[in-house]
């Protein structure tokens, strides 16, 4: 019998938490609002559908897993890239960018998927441990259910984090630059951000502030400031806020997801365009996952992730397009983001 499980490691922690559902199947929900009053480990897709629902793993078993051995993993066999050329991306870019030039959107996110293959299947738990070792700053999670399949994510983006005593946090994370040379020894403090990156991040921050205004008047923004995630840096603003109760937290989540960081502005129209026109369906990429309810809510946007299927791995990455975006720059940004998961399966390019 397939046992649904999730294992996750919060940023900078030296242990992981394993959650297993040993009885029945994860609950299938069609709205974030249905999470009100529930608890478990949640994994949500970009587009919620009957055949692609929000899944809530009930924690029949919860264990703490130490990570001391994660740095001494065995060597992983060489892999070969088998799909994901620039041709389909170029077609998508032209289609998406035309909408920006026409003024339909101020921003829209374009994602892509590549397939990698190894000579032998790699144990998903081994890949999780490797991600924990490689990326101490990120939220690392491995989720396997009969409905979703098996997904590994290493993401820097908080969607909703419970700080206790009615205090919450969400962030606006957008804009991307790759660290090179001497920059790799720091935290990105020498990076000079372009107008495009600053504008992209501001769109996301403004949207989040508008969402929070519907649920609380007690919030404040800090930032933007530069944060490092693997060999990339992003612009981040923190939104700390309080809620009188947790009764409607699912409603707030419904308003936030998907944020313009993975969708676009205006959100509804951008979402519909992405679903209809993006070459590769996103599935659970750019959704969210994490522990939910019971005072332990730590939800992260599912970025830098891959779907594991035997010795085949579908890797996902995307980037925000503005009117002045160029295809080559955006392609290189997605390549840099794909390296996060490629390092986990030890890609060696020939």
N, C-alpha and C positions, 0 to 999 in steps of 0.2 A: 504493500500500500504506500502511495506517495504521501509523505508527511510535509505539509506546508511549513516553511520556516523562514525566519529572517535573522541575520546576524549583523550587528552594526557597531561601529566605533566612533564615538564623538571626537571632535578635534582635540588633539594633544593628550588624549587619555591613553593609558597603558593597558587597558583591558577592553574587551568587547562584550556585548550582551547578546545572547542567543535566545530567541523566542520560537517555540514550536507549538503548532496546533495538532494535537494527536487525535482529536475527536472531530469528525465532520470536516467540512470544507470552509475556507474563509468566506465571510459574508460578502455579498456582492451588492454594491450600492450604485446609484445612478446620479447622486448629487452629493456635494460636500456637506450640504446642510443635514443630510442623513447621519452624519457623524456626531451630531449633537447628542451628548449623554452617553456615548460609547467609548470603549477603550480597546487598545490592541496595537498592532503594528499595521500601518496603512501604506498601501502602494497604489498610486493613482496614475492614470494615463494622461497624455496631453488632451486627447479628445475622449470624453466619457461616452460609451455606447453600451447597449445591451450585451454585445459580444466582447466588449472591452471595458469592463466596469471598474469602479474603485473597489479594491479588495482590502478587507480588514481581517488580519490574522489574529485569532483569539489566542492569548498567551496561556495555553494549558501548562506549558513548561517554560521556565525562564532560568537561564544559567549565566553566570559571569565566566568569561573565557579569558585567561591571561594571554598576553601577546609577546612574552619574552623571547620565544623561539622564532618570531616572524622574520628576523633578520638573517637567519641561516637556512634559507630555503634551497632545495636542490636546483641545479641548472635546468632551465626549461628548453625543450627542443626548438630548433629554428622554425620560423613560420614564413609563409609566403602570402603576399597580398593577392587575392583572386578577383576582386571586383571593387567598383567605386571610382571610375574614371572621371575626368573633368568634363566629359561630354554632357552627361545628364545635368551636372551642376551648372554648366554654361547656359543650357536651355532654361533651367529654373531661374538663374540669375537675370537673364534677359527679360523673362516674364515678370518677375517680382520688381525689378528696377524700373520697368516701364510704368508700373503703377505709382511709383514714387515720383517719377518725372511728370506724370499727369496730375499729381497732387491728391491721389486717392488716399494715400497713407503718408504720414510724416516719418514713420519708421515701420519696418517689417522684418521679422527674423526668418532667415532661410537656413534650413538644416539639411544635412546629407548623411548618408549611411554607407559604410564600407564593410566588406566581408573579409575576414582573415581566417586562415586555416592553419592548424598545427598537425604535425605528423601523428601525434597521439593525443587523445583527449586529456585536458588538464583538469584536475579536480577543482571544482568551483571554490571549495574552502581554501585550497592552496592559493588561488588567485586572490581571494579576499585577504589572506595574510600578507601576500606580496604587496597589495595596494596599501594596507596599513603601514607597512615598512617604508614604502616609497613616499607616502603623502601624509605626514603627521598633522598638517594643518587642516586637512579636509575631513568631512563626514564620509566615512566609508560604509557601504552597506551591500549586503548580498541577500537577495530575496528570491525564493523559489516557491511557486505555487502551480498547481495543475492548470490554472486558467491563464496566468501570465507567462509561464516559463521561468527561466532563471536569469536574473539581472544583477550585474555588478555596477556600482556607481561610486565615484570619488568626486564629490562636489563641494564647492566652497560657498554655495548660496543658501542662506537661511530663508525659509518661507515663513515659518511661524515657530517661535521658541518661547516656552513658558519659563519665566524666571522665578515664579513663586509669588504668593501674596497678591495675586491679581495683576502682577506685572508681566508684560509680554514684549517681545521684540520681533521685528521683521527688518529686512534690509533691501536696499536698491543696489543691485550689483550689475554693472554694465560697463562697456568699454574694455578693450583687451589689447595688451601689448606683450610681445615676447621678450624675455630677458636674454641678453647675450653677453658674452665676454665677462668683464669684471662685474657687470650688473648681477650676475648669478650669485655673487658672494653677499649680496645685500637683500633688502626687502622691497626694492623698487623705488627707493627714495630719490634716485637720480633721473627717473623717467619724466619726460616732458609730454604731457597729454595734448593730443590734437583737438581742434575745435569739434570735429566729428565725434570723438569719443566722449568729450564733455557734454555735448548736446544729447547724445544717446542716453547717457546716464541720467541726465536731468529729466528726460521724458519719463523714465521709470520712476524716479523719485516723486515727481509731481503726481503720477497716477496713484502711487501708494498713499500719499498724503490725502488725496481725494477719497480713497476707500476708507481710510481710518476716520475721517471726519463724519462718516455715516454711523460710526459705532462708539466714538469717544471724542471728547474735547481735550482729554488729558494725554497729549503725545508731543514729543519733540524730536527733531531731526539733528543728527550729528554727522558732519561730513559735507562734501565727499572727501575721502582720503584714499590713498593707494594701499592695496592689499595684495599679497603674493599668494598664488595657488600653483604649485609645481613650478614650472619654468615660465609661467605667465603672471601678469599683474592685471588687476581690475580696479575700477573706481567704485567705491562703496560708500553708501550713506546708511547710518543706523537710525531706525525709528523705534524708540522706546515708548510704550504706552501702557495705560492701565484700563482695566475693564471692571465694572461693578460686579459682574458674575461671569461664569464660563458658559452660561446657558445658550448663548448665540454664537459661540466661537466657530461653529461649523458654517454659519451664515457669513461671517467675516472671511473665512477661508474660501467660500464660494465666490466672494467678490474679488479676492486677491488672485485666484488661480484662473487662467495662467496670467502672470504679470507680463507687462510689455518687454521684460528682459528676455522672454522666450516667445513672445507673440508679436505685438506691434501696437501702433497708435493710428487711428482709433481701434480699440481692442476687438470689439465684436466683428467688425468688418475684416480686420487683419486675420483673425482666427478663422473665419469662414473661407477666406482666400487661401490660407495655408492648407487647410484640410482638403480643399478642392484641387489645388494645383501643385503641391509639393511632390516631387518624384517618388520619394520613399516615405511611406507612412511612418510616423514617429512612434506609434504604439506607446510604450511606457517611458520613452525618452521625453524629457522636458515636462513630465508630470511631477509628482512629488512622492516622497516616502519618508517614513520615520515612525517612532513610537508616538502614540496618541492617547490622551486622556489620563485620568488618575494622577494628575499633577506632574506627569512626565511627558509633556508634548515637546518634541524636537523634530520639526518637519523641515526637510531640505528639498530644493528643486533637483530633480534627477538629471543632472548634467554629467558630462565626461563618463558616459556609461556604455555598457555593452550587454547584449543578449547572448547568453551562452547556450549552445546547442551541440553537445558532443565536442567534436574537434573543430567546430565552426563558431565564429564569433562575429556578431554584427555590432560594429562600433558606430556611435552617433556623435555628431557635433554640429553646432550651428553658430551663426553670427548675425548681429543686427545690421540691417542695411538702411542707409539714409540716401538722400538724393545724390550726394557727392561720392558715394561708395564706388569702388572699382572692383571688377571681378577678380583680378589677380590678388589684390590685397585681401579680399574676403576669403578666397580659396586658401591662401597661406594661413589665415587665422584659423580656419577649420582644421587644416593640417596640424597646426601647433596644438590645438585642443585634442585631436585624435591621438597624439603622442602619449597623453595621460594613460589611456587604456593599452596602447601598443606596448608601452614599457612593462605592463603587467604580464603580457604574453611574450615578451622578449623578442619583438620584431627585429630582424636583421635584414635590412634592405640589400638586395643584390644589384 
